[in-house]
């Protein structure tokens, strides 16, 4: 049974914990380095990336998370979590940092403000049918991907909204709020692959 942590500084922590538990993972909430050290994978939730960034520094979590990513810990980020995984961000607030690890450029709030949130059905080849009902809430967009970054999902106009590279997975949207479990399943497969 894989042990998966959800970074619990801010954001939709419960929703992720619920999906992971439903899929059979042993879930823990991670706020301290000692808690991070006990998990086989980590989810970075949706929320507000600049707040999670600040809190991660206040809690002494930034370096441990960066080190864990460097060491190959599987990490799945949704929305704010994807921003935190990106090596480069556009339109961050002043001084905003990311953990990095994912060789992408992400634009924060790429679709506008809260009122510009939207939902769309996406065909995602790596998951197969049926399509994913994707919810975008002040969502980021992946504007550029480096070599070795797989584009898992695009909007009808080709803009990239889900990526995977090595042990890192990121989506602009929130599978955890729609009962969509296949991204978390994919993530747990990545965790299992690293354990075996
Ligand atoms: N706009 C938020 C940020 O910059 C992300 C929104 C979300 O996670 N739903 O972090």
Boltz pocket constraint, residues with backbone or C-beta under 6 A from the ligand:
constraints:
  - pocket:
      binder: B
      contacts: [[A, 45], [A, 46], [A, 47], [A, 48], [A, 49], [A, 50], [A, 78], [A, 79], [A, 80], [A, 81], [A, 83], [A, 108], [A, 109], [A, 137], [A, 138], [A, 139], [A, 140], [A, 172]]
      max_distance: 6.0
